Amino acid sequence: MIRLEHITKEFSTKNKKVIAVNDVNMHIAKGEIYGIIGFSGAGKSTLVRCINLLEMPTAGKVYFDGQELTSASEKELRLARQKMGMIFQQFNLLEQRSVIENICYPLELSGIPKKDRVKRARELLKLVDMEEKAKSYPSQLSGGQKQRVAIARALATNPEVLLCDEATSALDPITTRSILALLKRINETLGVTIVIISHEMQVIEQVCNQVAVMSEGVIQEVGEVKEVFLNPKSATARRLILPDKDEAGSDADRHSIRIAFDGQSSFEPVFASLILESGIKLNILGANTENIGGKAFGQMLIEMPEEQEKQDIVKKILIQYGIHFAERKDEG
């Protein structure tokens, strides 16, 4: 679906050149929800803008459905962009237009007759649960409602790909969950490939299949979300995922085990069951878990007993429960 080959993007200032993206290679398969994560300034937004060539790469090639876009004509590029919707952190709605007029706007630019574009807009309003707000204006909407309208507008031209640049960063946690649930539903029902840019691991963890970890313009790590979450290999991924030492306590460097919750039922008392079944007293060094729709997401850092026999018992019970875990031995 999308393939990036040796993409580099440089920006020149009066005093120096800044390399925002440095020799990035990436493959995003059709139907995936693909996450790109990193701290502020990592080059994530520049990279996603290179995908639809809102930023022309300094070097490298961008392929979309087998077509090489960096050498495409203006007409070919315009047609390719119609297949790639984009949503932003600040929504970018037209304040002087109503909700339905905002959704109609890209269809208007494409020369679609008014009757047809209004029909399409109403279908999308139903999809994003905003039918009753058709005649409202952006100033009358909440942040979550604005983002739903932005998503509907991005879907107006029936794109094959939806690029989301920090689409939930301006939203509160509850609204973020609802927007992520909407994106997942769009992916499952419409088959739209989705690329999500974020600096929050919880966002990536909840909806993405694959993730690329980015720092200083470079992709440091790529893999399935579960695998990267459980066994982060790069320093950036560990900083994004692992409990902070200050939160985990001064004993965080001792032999411990990190339990990863990636969608198990939140009603299962895993830790309590672990203690009761093993008969071993266990100390929680740190935890960051969340109940999302009755499912548990997050992680827990537990200090392991010193005896090997007891360690084996703990691990055996976790395996029986189907809980992902990884051992930590002095990662400080």
N, C-alpha and C positions, 0 to 999 in steps of 0.2 A: 504493500500500500504506500508507505512513505519510506524512502531510503536516503540517508544523508551520507555523503562520502567526503571526508577530509574538509569539513566546513570550518572556515576561519572567518572571523569578522573583526576588522580593525577600525578604530575611530581615531582620527587625527585631531590633536589640539595644537595650540601655538607652540607649546613646549615639548610635547611628546606624543607618541602613539600608544593607544590603549588597545590591548587585545582582549575583546569581550568574550569571544568564542575561539577556541584554539584546537584545530584539527579534530573535530568531532565526527565520529562515525556512529550511525544509529539506524536501526530497522524497526519500524512499527507495523505490525501485521494488521490486516483488515479485521475489524470487529473487536479489537483490543481497547481496553482503557489503560492508557500508558501514562505513567507519572514521571515527571522530571522534578527532582527536589534538590534544594540547596539553600544556603543562607543568602541573605541580601548581597547583591553584587556578584553572585556566582556566574551570571551570564544566561540565566534561564529564559528571561523574557526576550533577550536578543536572539537566542537560539530559536524560540518558537516563532518569532517574526521572520526568521530566515526560512522557515518551512513554507510559508505562503509568499515569501519574497517581499514582504513589507520592508524588510531590510535585505538589500542585495549582498550576499556573501562576498568577502574580499577574495576568497579562494574556495574551491570545492564545488561539488555538484549536489543538486536536490532533485530526487526522482519522486514523482507522484503518479501512481498507477502505471508505472513503466515509462512515463514521459519525463524527459530531462528538462526541468523548468528554467534553469539558469541560462540556457541558450534559446529559450522559447521566444517567439514574437510577442508583441504587446497583446494581440488578439488571443493567441494561445494562452498566455498568462492570465488574461482576464477570464477566459472560460474555465481555466483550472481553479482560479480563486473562487468562482461561483460554487465550486464543489467543496470549499473549505470555509465553514462558518467560524466566527471568532467572538468570544465574549471576554470582557475585561473586568478588572477590579472595580472600576468606577462607573460601570454600566454603559456610559456613553449614549444615553437616550437623548432624543431631540425634545427639549422642554416645551417647545411650541406646538408639538404634535400630540394627539391623544395616543393611548396605548395601541389601539388598532391601527392608527396611522403610522406609528413607529414600526410595527410589524410589516405593514404594507410597503414601507419605504424601499427596501432592496428590490422588491418585485416591481415597484414603480420605475426604479432605475434600469431594470431589465426590460422595460417596455411591455410588461404583462397588463392586459386590460383590467380596468378597475373592478369589474364584477368578479373576475377570477382571483385577483389578489385579495379582495375582501373575503371571499369564500375560503381561501387558504389561511388567511389570518385568523378567521374564526375557528378553523380546525386546530390551529396551533394554540389559541387561547384555551381551548378545551383540554389540550394535551398538558399544558402547564398549570391547569386549575386557576385560570384568571378570567373566565368568561364574564363574570359580573363587573370587571374593571375595564371593559372594552372602551368606554367613552371617558375614562379618567385620564388625568395628565400625570406625568412623572412626579411632579411636586406633591401630588396627593397619595403617593405610594410609599410603602416602607422599603427598606433596603432589599429585603428578600423578594418582595413583589417586583421591584425594579429589575432584579436579576432574572426573575422568571420571564419578564417581558423581553429582556436582552437575549435570553436563550431562545425564546420563540422567534424573535427577529433573526437570529443566527440560523435557525432552521428553515426560514421562509423559502429559500431557493433549493430545498431538498439536498443539502450538502452530504457528502460521504464522510467528511471529517469535521469534528468540532474541536477547535483549539481554545483552551480555557486558561487565560493568563491571570493567575491569582484570583480566580473568580469568586472565592469565598472569603478572601482576606478582610474585607470590610464588613463582614457579617458576624453576628453573635453565634455562639456554638449551636443553639437549637435551630436557627435558620440555616446554618451551614449544613447540618445533617439533612434538612429537608431538601436543600439544593443538590446535595450529593446523591440523595435517594432519587431525585428527579433525573439527574444525569445518568444514573445507573439504569433507570427504567427506559430512558431514551435509547441507550446502548442496546438493551435487551429487546425492545419492541421494534425499533427502527433499524437496528444493525449499524448505527453510526459509530465509526471509530472516534474515540475521544482521547485527546492529549491534555493532561492536566499539569499545569505548572504550579508549584506550591513550595512554601518553606516549612510546612507543617506535616510531620510524618503521619499524624492521625488522619489527615485528609487522604493521603496516598493509601494508607492501610485499609481504609473503609471501602474504597471503590476500585482501586487499580489492580490490574493483573501483573504488569511489569513495571519496573522502576529503574530510572537512571539517576545516579547521585552525581551532582555537579558541584565543582568548586574552582574558582578562579579561571573560568572559561573551559575547564577540562572535565570530561566524563571520567569519574574515578571508579565507578562501580555500576554494573548493570546486572539485573537478574529478576527472578520472580519476587514479588513483594514479600511473601512469607519467608523465603530464604534470606533475603537481605535483612529483613526485620529480625530474624532469629540469629543470623550469623553475619553481622556487618563486618566487612573486611577493610574498608577505608576509614581513615581517621574522621572524615566528614560524616560518614554514615553513623559511626559510633557516637559522635557528638549529637546527631539528630535523634538517635534512637535510645541510647543507653541512659539510665537514670543518672542525674547529676550527682556527683559525690557529696555535695553539700546537702542534697535532699536524702541521699541514701545513708548518710552518716559516715563517721570516720572509719568504720569497719568494712567499707565497701570493697577494699582491696583484698580482703581475706577470701578464702575459698568459698565461693558462692555459686548459686545456680539461678539463671534468669529464666522465668517462665513467661512465655509469650501467649497472650490470648488474642486469637484472630477470628472470632466469630462463634465461639462456644456459647451455649446457653448461659446467660448471666444468673440464672436461678440455681445453678449447680454450685454448692459450697465446696469448691475445689480445695482450698487451703485447709478448711476445717476437716474435710474428709481425709486429707493427706496426713494430718496430725493424728486423727483417731485411728486410721488403719495402720499407720506405721508405729504408733506408740512413741514417737520421737518428738521432743520439743524442738520447734524450729523458730528462728528469729527472722522477721521481715526487716530487711535493710532499706528497702525503698519500694514504692509502688506508684503506678500511674495507669489506672484502669478506668474504663467508662462503659456504661450500659447504653447501648444504642439499639433501640427496637427489640429489647430482650436478649441481645447478643453482647458478649463481653469482648472488648477490644483494649489492648494495652499490654502492660507487662508488670512483673513483680520480681524483685530481687530478694532471694532467700539465702541466708547463711547456712552452709552445709555443716553437718556434724563432722567431727574430726575422724571418727572411725569409718574405715572403708566399708564395712558390713552395713552400717546404717546408711551410708551414702547410696549403696546399691539398692537398699529397700526403698528409699525415697524415689530414685530414678525409675525403679520397676513400677511403682504405683502411678507415677506420672505417665508412663508409657501406656499402662492399662486404661487410663482416662483419656488417652489420645491428646495429651497436652504437649505442645512444643516446648522444648527447653534447651538451654546451652549452658555449659559450665564456664565459670570465670575464675581464673587464677591469676590474681595480681595484674590487672589491666592498667594499673596506674602508672 
